[in-house]
Amino acid sequence: MSKTAKAAPVRAAHKTASVPMLDLSRQYAVIRSEINEAVERVCASQQYIMGKEVAEFESEAATFLGAKHAIGCASGTDAIWLALLASGIGPSDEVITTPFSFFATASAIIRTGARPIFADVDAATLNIDPASIENRAKRSRSSKLKAILPVHLYGQCVDMDELARIGTEYKLTIIEDAAQAFGAAWRGKRAGSMGLSSAFSFYPTKNLSCFGDGGLVTTNDSKLAEHVRLLRNHGSSKRYYHEEIGWNSRLDAMQAAILRVKMNYIEDWNEKRKQRADAYDLLLKSSGLLAPSNPSAKSQSPVRLLKRMPQAFHIFHQYVIRVERRDELRAFLTKKNIGSEIYYPVPLHLQQCFGYLGYAEGDLPESERAAKDVLALPIFPELTSEEQATVVSAIAEFYS
């Protein structure tokens, strides 16, 4: 669609109404009494760090995810670091990961003393591209290359069939960054159960979120699980006795109690996110805004959807489209009080703090292109159909 072409109108019940990117108050209104009971339970127990609430949450999360062990920690960032470190990643090692992710993915690698090796993303899904991973593995002449850290971006699992093959062939450990993927699955196996270890985040914007920071490490390896428990508690299994240098990264009881309440709703919330993603697809299609999903296809349409892999159960942590004139469109939506976000405006290999790694613009072209045209639209379980119509109507107006 050219700048002068007319998009088909999309009817919105309240064209001037604001649409938030996320509104957690709607979720809280539904579960408020249960949350208050959980908080009161913790206050009455006077046990605020670790304890029964944390142990119960860990058990429930492990069962839900299909992992033998789940270990709570202070944040998603710490969870990645703990998962890496307990999996044997340390100084001088190399870990292949994606440049199109939140900063914590790469910074956690560096925090272990290892070096991130960036592989480009697949243009259709924006998940890390197995072909690019394999290319990095083939080019590596060093025994320092030890692991792959894939990110299940926006709530859709990476192609775990290919990663398993590459991991086996090149003797690389797979450690999942599942911070955006609580409840996502690949061929029926949930994120968090497919790697040697995995990391989750419960930051307030996540599908399963607490009222602050919180994280989780999962694994099927009992020895590794014990190592994580040691590391999160100052390297101590017995008070005042320290086997190694660890960290203070304990999940507090209040957050665990809140997460236990929300666990009862997570499958329903994830399904509602999927329904809203399907609704966006239909609205964008009916508006005439959509381009073919093939990124190399020639089209004048200004909007392109990301590909959904048939093997994946996508939980839509974010609903992301690729658009022409992205920054102009976002400014237009902001003026109409419609929320949006850019995940992510600068790929990690071009971040100033990682300059010492030696990457330059043009090295990872798909990630760099994505950084210039991705836009996340409002999506959360309580988002109304009228609000979605308002969003798409505004996008159609911009391109008309």
C-alpha positions as CSV (number, residue, x, y, z in Angstrom):
1,M,0.0,0.0,0.0
2,S,1.5,3.4,-1.0
3,K,1.3,6.4,1.2
4,T,-1.6,7.7,-0.8
5,A,-3.5,4.4,-0.9
6,K,-6.7,4.1,1.1
7,A,-7.0,1.4,3.7
8,A,-10.5,-0.1,4.3
9,P,-12.0,1.5,7.4
10,V,-12.2,-0.5,10.6
11,R,-15.1,0.4,12.9
12,A,-14.2,1.3,16.5
13,A,-16.9,1.9,19.1
14,H,-14.9,4.6,20.8
15,K,-12.4,6.1,18.3
16,T,-11.2,8.7,20.8
17,A,-10.8,6.3,23.8
18,S,-7.3,5.6,25.1
19,V,-6.0,2.1,24.8
20,P,-3.3,1.2,27.4
21,M,-0.3,-1.0,26.4
22,L,-1.0,-3.0,29.6
23,D,-3.5,-2.5,32.4
24,L,-2.8,-4.7,35.4
25,S,-5.6,-3.1,37.4
26,R,-8.1,-5.1,35.4
27,Q,-6.4,-8.3,36.4
28,Y,-6.1,-7.3,40.0
29,A,-9.9,-6.4,40.1
30,V,-10.7,-10.1,39.4
31,I,-8.2,-11.7,41.8
32,R,-8.0,-9.0,44.5
33,S,-9.6,-11.0,47.3
34,E,-7.4,-14.0,46.6
35,I,-4.3,-11.8,46.5
36,N,-5.2,-10.2,49.8
37,E,-5.8,-13.5,51.4
38,A,-2.4,-14.7,50.2
39,V,-0.6,-11.6,51.5
40,E,-2.4,-11.9,54.9
41,R,-1.3,-15.5,55.0
42,V,2.4,-14.5,54.6
43,C,2.0,-11.7,57.1
44,A,0.5,-14.0,59.7
45,S,3.3,-16.5,59.2
46,Q,6.0,-13.9,59.7
47,Q,8.1,-15.9,57.3
48,Y,9.1,-13.5,54.5
49,I,12.2,-15.1,52.9
50,M,12.0,-18.5,51.4
51,G,9.9,-21.0,53.5
52,K,6.7,-22.8,52.8
53,E,5.2,-20.4,50.2
54,V,8.3,-20.5,48.1
55,A,8.6,-24.3,48.4
56,E,4.9,-24.8,47.4
57,F,5.2,-22.4,44.4
58,E,8.4,-24.2,43.2
59,S,6.6,-27.5,43.4
60,E,3.5,-26.2,41.6
61,A,5.6,-24.5,38.9
62,A,7.7,-27.6,38.3
63,T,4.6,-29.7,37.8
64,F,3.0,-27.2,35.4
65,L,6.2,-26.8,33.3
66,G,7.0,-30.5,33.2
67,A,10.4,-30.1,34.9
68,K,11.7,-32.1,37.9
69,H,13.0,-29.1,39.7
70,A,12.0,-25.4,39.9
71,I,14.1,-23.0,42.0
72,G,12.8,-19.5,42.8
73,C,15.2,-16.6,42.7
74,A,15.1,-12.8,42.9
75,S,14.7,-11.9,39.3
76,G,14.6,-13.1,35.7
77,T,18.1,-11.7,35.2
78,D,19.4,-13.7,38.1
79,A,17.6,-16.7,36.8
80,I,19.6,-16.6,33.5
81,W,22.9,-16.2,35.4
82,L,22.1,-19.0,37.8
83,A,21.0,-21.3,35.0
84,L,24.2,-20.6,33.1
85,L,26.5,-20.9,36.0
86,A,25.0,-24.1,37.4
87,S,25.2,-25.6,33.9
88,G,28.9,-25.2,34.0
89,I,29.4,-22.0,32.1
90,G,32.3,-19.9,33.4
91,P,35.3,-17.7,32.6
92,S,36.7,-18.0,29.0
93,D,33.7,-20.0,27.8
94,E,31.6,-19.0,24.8
95,V,27.8,-19.1,24.5
96,I,25.8,-18.6,21.3
97,T,22.8,-16.4,21.7
98,T,20.5,-14.0,20.0
99,P,21.2,-10.2,19.6
100,F,17.5,-9.5,19.4
101,S,16.5,-9.8,23.1
102,F,16.5,-7.9,26.3
103,F,19.9,-6.8,27.7
104,A,19.8,-9.5,30.5
105,T,20.3,-12.3,28.0
106,A,23.8,-11.2,27.1
107,S,24.7,-9.5,30.3
108,A,24.1,-12.8,32.3
109,I,26.5,-14.6,30.0
110,I,29.2,-11.9,30.7
111,R,28.4,-12.0,34.4
112,T,29.6,-15.7,34.4
113,G,32.8,-14.6,32.9
114,A,31.9,-16.1,29.5
115,R,31.6,-14.4,26.1
116,P,28.4,-14.1,24.1
117,I,28.6,-15.1,20.4
118,F,25.7,-13.6,18.5
119,A,23.8,-15.5,15.8
120,D,21.3,-13.7,13.7
121,V,17.5,-14.2,13.9
122,D,15.1,-15.8,11.5
123,A,13.3,-13.0,9.5
124,A,9.9,-14.7,9.7
125,T,9.7,-15.4,13.5
126,L,12.5,-13.2,14.9
127,N,13.6,-16.1,17.0
128,I,17.3,-17.1,16.8
129,D,17.9,-18.8,13.4
130,P,19.2,-22.4,13.7
131,A,21.1,-22.0,10.5
132,S,22.9,-19.0,11.9
133,I,23.7,-20.9,15.1
134,E,25.1,-23.8,13.1
135,N,27.2,-21.4,11.0
136,R,28.7,-19.9,14.2
137,A,29.4,-23.4,15.5
138,K,31.1,-24.5,12.3
139,R,33.3,-21.4,12.2
140,S,34.3,-21.8,15.8
141,R,37.7,-23.4,16.1
142,S,37.8,-23.1,19.8
143,S,36.9,-25.6,22.5
144,K,35.6,-22.6,24.5
145,L,32.2,-22.8,22.7
146,K,30.1,-24.6,25.3
147,A,26.4,-23.7,25.0
148,I,23.4,-22.2,23.2
149,L,21.2,-19.7,25.0
150,P,18.0,-19.4,22.8
151,V,15.3,-16.9,23.8
152,H,11.7,-17.9,23.2
153,L,10.9,-14.4,21.9
154,Y,7.5,-12.8,22.4
155,G,6.1,-16.1,23.8
156,Q,6.9,-18.4,20.9
157,C,9.4,-21.2,21.3
158,V,12.5,-21.4,19.2
159,D,12.7,-24.4,16.8
160,M,13.8,-26.8,19.4
161,D,14.0,-29.7,17.0
162,E,16.9,-28.0,15.2
163,L,18.5,-26.8,18.3
164,A,18.5,-30.3,19.8
165,R,20.2,-31.6,16.6
166,I,22.8,-28.9,16.6
167,G,23.4,-29.3,20.3
168,T,24.0,-33.0,19.9
169,E,26.2,-32.6,16.8
170,Y,28.4,-29.9,18.2
171,K,28.3,-31.0,21.8
172,L,26.7,-27.8,23.0
173,T,24.5,-27.5,26.1
174,I,21.1,-25.9,25.6
175,I,20.0,-23.4,28.2
176,E,16.6,-21.8,27.6
177,D,15.9,-18.1,28.2
178,A,12.1,-18.6,28.8
179,A,11.6,-15.2,30.4
180,Q,8.8,-14.4,28.0
181,A,7.4,-17.9,27.7
182,F,5.7,-19.3,30.8
183,G,3.2,-21.8,29.4
184,A,4.6,-21.7,25.8
185,A,5.3,-25.1,24.3
186,W,7.1,-26.9,21.4
187,R,5.4,-30.1,20.2
188,G,3.6,-30.3,23.5
189,K,6.6,-29.9,25.7
190,R,6.6,-26.7,27.7
191,A,9.3,-24.1,27.7
192,G,11.5,-24.8,30.7
193,S,11.6,-28.5,30.2
194,M,13.6,-28.9,27.1
195,G,17.1,-27.6,28.0
196,L,19.6,-28.7,30.6
197,S,18.4,-25.6,32.5
198,S,16.0,-22.8,31.9
199,A,15.2,-19.3,33.2
200,F,11.9,-17.5,33.8
201,S,11.0,-13.9,34.8
202,F,8.0,-12.8,36.8
203,Y,8.5,-9.1,36.2
204,P,5.1,-7.3,36.4
205,T,4.7,-7.1,32.6
206,K,5.1,-10.9,32.1
207,N,2.2,-13.3,31.4
208,L,2.7,-14.7,34.9
209,S,3.9,-11.8,37.0
210,C,4.4,-10.9,40.7
211,F,4.2,-7.6,42.5
212,G,7.9,-6.8,42.0
213,D,10.8,-8.8,40.7
214,G,11.1,-12.6,40.8
215,G,12.6,-15.4,38.7
216,L,12.7,-19.2,38.4
217,V,15.3,-21.7,37.2
218,T,14.0,-25.1,36.0
219,T,16.0,-28.3,35.3
220,N,15.6,-32.1,35.2
221,D,19.1,-32.5,36.7
222,S,19.0,-33.0,40.4
223,K,22.7,-32.1,40.9
224,L,22.3,-28.9,38.9
225,A,19.2,-28.0,40.9
226,E,21.1,-28.3,44.2
227,H,23.8,-26.1,42.8
228,V,21.3,-23.4,41.9
229,R,19.8,-23.6,45.4
230,L,23.3,-23.1,46.8
231,L,24.2,-20.2,44.5
232,R,21.0,-18.3,45.2
233,N,21.7,-18.3,48.9
234,H,25.3,-16.9,49.2
235,G,26.8,-20.3,48.3
236,S,25.5,-21.7,51.5
237,S,23.5,-24.9,52.3
238,K,23.9,-24.4,56.0
239,R,23.6,-21.0,57.7
240,Y,27.0,-19.2,58.1
241,Y,28.8,-22.0,56.2
242,H,29.7,-21.2,52.6
243,E,30.9,-23.8,50.1
244,E,31.4,-21.3,47.3
245,I,30.8,-17.7,46.4
246,G,27.2,-17.3,45.6
247,W,24.7,-14.4,45.6
248,N,21.7,-13.2,47.5
249,S,19.0,-14.1,45.0
250,R,16.2,-15.6,47.0
251,L,12.5,-15.4,46.0
252,D,10.6,-13.8,48.9
253,A,7.5,-15.5,50.3
254,M,5.1,-12.6,49.4
255,Q,5.9,-12.9,45.7
256,A,5.7,-16.6,45.8
257,A,2.2,-16.4,47.5
258,I,1.0,-14.0,44.8
259,L,2.4,-16.2,42.0
260,R,0.6,-19.2,43.5
261,V,-2.7,-17.3,43.1
262,K,-2.0,-16.3,39.6
263,M,-0.9,-19.9,38.6
264,N,-4.5,-20.9,38.9
265,Y,-5.4,-18.5,36.0
266,I,-2.3,-18.6,33.7
267,E,-3.7,-21.1,31.2
268,D,-6.9,-19.2,30.8
269,W,-5.0,-15.9,30.5
270,N,-2.6,-17.4,27.9
271,E,-5.6,-18.6,25.9
272,K,-7.2,-15.2,26.0
273,R,-4.0,-13.6,24.7
274,K,-4.1,-16.1,21.8
275,Q,-7.7,-15.1,21.1
276,R,-6.8,-11.5,21.1
277,A,-3.9,-12.2,18.7
278,D,-6.2,-14.0,16.4
279,A,-8.6,-11.0,16.6
280,Y,-5.8,-8.6,15.6
281,D,-5.0,-10.8,12.7
282,L,-8.5,-10.7,11.4
283,L,-8.9,-6.9,12.0
284,L,-5.6,-6.2,10.2
285,K,-6.5,-8.5,7.3
286,S,-10.0,-6.9,6.9
287,S,-8.4,-3.4,7.0
288,G,-6.3,-4.2,3.9
289,L,-3.1,-3.4,5.8
290,L,-1.4,-6.8,5.7
291,A,1.5,-7.8,3.6
292,P,2.4,-11.4,2.9
293,S,4.2,-13.1,5.8
294,N,7.2,-14.0,3.6
295,P,9.6,-11.2,4.4
296,S,11.2,-11.3,0.9
297,A,7.8,-11.0,-0.9
298,K,7.2,-7.8,-2.8
299,S,4.2,-5.9,-1.5
300,Q,3.1,-2.3,-1.0
301,S,1.2,-3.2,2.1
302,P,2.6,-1.5,5.2
303,V,2.1,-4.2,7.8
304,R,3.6,-7.7,8.1
305,L,2.8,-10.3,10.7
306,L,5.4,-12.6,12.3
307,K,5.2,-16.3,11.4
308,R,3.7,-18.7,13.9
309,M,5.3,-22.1,13.8
310,P,2.8,-25.0,13.7
311,Q,4.8,-27.0,16.3
312,A,4.6,-24.1,18.8
313,F,2.0,-23.1,21.3
314,H,2.4,-19.3,21.2
315,I,1.4,-17.5,24.4
316,F,1.7,-14.0,23.0
317,H,3.7,-12.3,25.7
318,Q,3.7,-9.6,23.0
319,Y,1.8,-9.1,19.8
320,V,4.4,-7.7,17.4
321,I,4.0,-6.5,13.8
322,R,6.6,-5.2,11.4
323,V,5.6,-1.9,9.8
324,E,6.7,0.8,7.5
325,R,7.6,4.2,9.0
326,R,7.5,2.6,12.4
327,D,8.6,5.6,14.4
328,E,6.1,7.9,12.7
329,L,3.3,5.4,13.3
330,R,4.2,5.1,16.9
331,A,4.1,8.9,17.4
332,F,0.7,9.0,15.7
333,L,-0.7,6.3,18.0
334,T,0.8,8.1,21.1
335,K,-1.1,11.2,20.1
336,K,-4.3,9.2,20.1
337,N,-3.5,7.8,23.5
338,I,-2.9,4.3,22.1
339,G,-0.1,2.4,23.8
340,S,2.7,0.6,21.8
341,E,6.3,-0.4,22.5
342,I,9.4,-1.3,20.6
343,Y,11.0,-4.6,21.5
344,Y,13.9,-3.9,20.7
345,P,15.2,-0.6,19.2
346,V,18.9,-1.5,19.3
347,P,20.1,-5.1,18.9
348,L,22.6,-6.3,21.5
349,H,25.6,-6.6,19.2
350,L,25.3,-2.8,18.6
351,Q,24.9,-1.7,22.2
352,Q,27.7,0.6,23.3
353,C,28.6,-1.5,26.3
354,F,29.2,-4.5,24.1
355,G,31.5,-2.7,21.7
356,Y,34.5,-4.6,22.9
357,L,33.0,-7.8,21.4
358,G,33.9,-6.4,18.0
359,Y,30.6,-6.4,16.1
360,A,29.7,-3.7,13.6
361,E,26.6,-2.6,11.8
362,G,25.8,-5.0,9.0
363,D,27.1,-8.1,10.8
364,L,23.6,-9.4,11.7
365,P,21.3,-7.8,9.1
366,E,18.0,-9.5,10.1
367,S,18.3,-8.4,13.7
368,E,19.2,-4.9,12.5
369,R,16.2,-4.7,10.1
370,A,13.9,-5.9,12.8
371,A,15.1,-3.3,15.2
372,K,13.9,-0.6,12.7
373,D,10.4,-1.9,12.0
374,V,9.0,-3.9,14.9
375,L,6.1,-2.6,16.9
376,A,4.2,-4.2,19.8
377,L,0.5,-3.5,20.1
378,P,-1.5,-3.7,23.3
379,I,-2.3,-7.2,24.3
380,F,-3.4,-8.6,27.7
381,P,-6.3,-10.9,28.7
382,E,-8.7,-8.2,29.6
383,L,-8.2,-6.1,26.4
384,T,-11.6,-5.6,24.8
385,S,-12.6,-6.1,21.2
386,E,-13.6,-2.4,21.0
387,E,-10.1,-1.4,22.1
388,Q,-8.5,-3.7,19.5
389,A,-10.7,-2.2,16.8
390,T,-9.6,1.3,18.0
391,V,-6.0,0.3,17.6
392,V,-6.4,-1.1,14.1
393,S,-8.6,1.8,13.1
394,A,-5.8,4.2,14.1
395,I,-3.2,2.2,12.2
396,A,-5.4,2.2,9.1
397,E,-6.0,6.0,9.5
398,F,-2.2,6.6,9.6
399,Y,-1.6,4.7,6.4
400,S,-4.7,6.0,4.5
